[in-house]
Amino acid sequence: MPEPIVFYDIPANVRGIAFSGNTLKTRFSLNYKGLPFKTVWVEYPDIARTCKELGIGPTGTWPDGSPMYTLPAIHDPSTGTSIANSTAIARYLDATYPDTPRVIPEGTEAFHEAFEEALAPTLVPHLLYIHFPAVYGRLNEASKAYFKAARESVLGGKMEQWSPLGSETREQQWVKLEAGLGRIERWLTADGKERRFFMGDKPSFADFVLGARLLGLKRAIGEEHKEWKRVEQWHGGRWARLLLSMEAYAT
Amino acid sequence: MPEPIVFYDIPANVRGIAFSGNTLKTRFSLNYKGLPFKTVWVEYPDIARTCKELGIGPTGTWPDGSPMYTLPAIHDPSTGTSIANSTAIARYLDATYPDTPRVIPEGTEAFHEAFEEALAPTLVPHLLYIHFPAVYGRLNEASKAYFKAARESVLGGKMEQWSPLGSETREQQWVKLEAGLGRIERWLTADGKERRFFMGDKPSFADFVLGARLLGLKRAIGEEHKEWKRVEQWHGGRWARLLLSMEAYAT
């Protein structure tokens, strides 16, 4: 049994529950592979310092040109490796633990890249305007100001105005999100076959990417909220079923 | 041995050579599978009638709302099936001839859909403005007027003005095409591994889609033309090598 991998996630005001649509991808990956891990919770203002201490470089650049450090990140004491970015982590885990189920099955590496590029315009823009303000309401005080300023620097404007509850703007975002998910449903069903996951019966990283985005949204707006109830009705209940299938990997 | 499949392709002023970036996808598929076929050459103004006679419906809609009939199409005398659209044909051939190599390997069906959606904005817009006028110069008189009017109805403006040789407009299209291919190179190499085809050593429909677009362009502008020579230098010669690998399936 290898030493537990240290998984760096972002805490919220509900203990043990994360709302980030990115860190969940790695949580799914670790659980699916059955690799032992322990979570270290890092508030937003501490992410850069944590990564630097681990020797992990930035994963991107903020609009002002400064380096962007992000979670998820892991530290694997068995190999001494520290690494950020959910896709890079998935590749690392597949390569380092070849006896565990592959998250990115051999031969699908390039398809996974194309998938993420197809997903970005289809799903992400509409989702973020709804997701970020909902996440903001779930964060600890230690993270709130940092999170708001950082997200506003990327998306522009004021977070309060992105998607006011009950506004026509928000309604349009939901409509676009439904249309975006409709395109993804088309990818999944274009050949007339029914499949639960992208590759059929077994999940792969593509499902974790999509599932993480949707589970993050569900948790942030609240599974009992009527807006989420609406999502669960879309496309014959497909997204509700997807998240149900992935519950086992969300712990 | 099954009866030869009838493959409907679009002729040009060089006998036996097609320039369409769409029909080539099916030619690659048929050859890769080793299925016997014979080509029936159909001039553009005859495509709709040919499809209707075969009982094949339109694959899309023209900007004026009228039905759009397109090639490639096949008629398979062994099953009595007639079908258009290169992806639908690939699915049909995989399902009908399970002993031949799969063009869309099991488990990659949804990935192939996402791939095509990722490819469209990355490659196609910049390519068409260059490709169509070059194809026009290669068509038989029977097809020219129809082709020009049809393409202008989709892309707008006058074909002569889309991409004049030596113009700054054209130069920008080549720059964008190079950038688009750079994104595709990133999909193929993001995990640091070298792979000839999308799935590794064996081609799949994704390679046929990309290869068809590039081979169509190469043939239309001429492989000796300095513009094509430039493409062959891009990204370490990757695209020249891809087409070399696919020559065997282009006959």
Interface residues (C-beta under 8 A of the other chain):
Chain A: T87 R91 I104 P105 E106 G107 T108 E109 A110 F111 H112 E113 A114 F115 E117 A118 L119 P121 T122 R183 R186 W187 L188 A190 D191 K193 R195 F198 M199 G200 A206
Chain B: T87 R91 I104 P105 E106 G107 T108 E109 A110 F111 H112 E113 A114 F115 E117 A118 L119 P121 T122 R183 R186 W187 L188 A190 D191 K193 R195 F198 M199 G200 A206
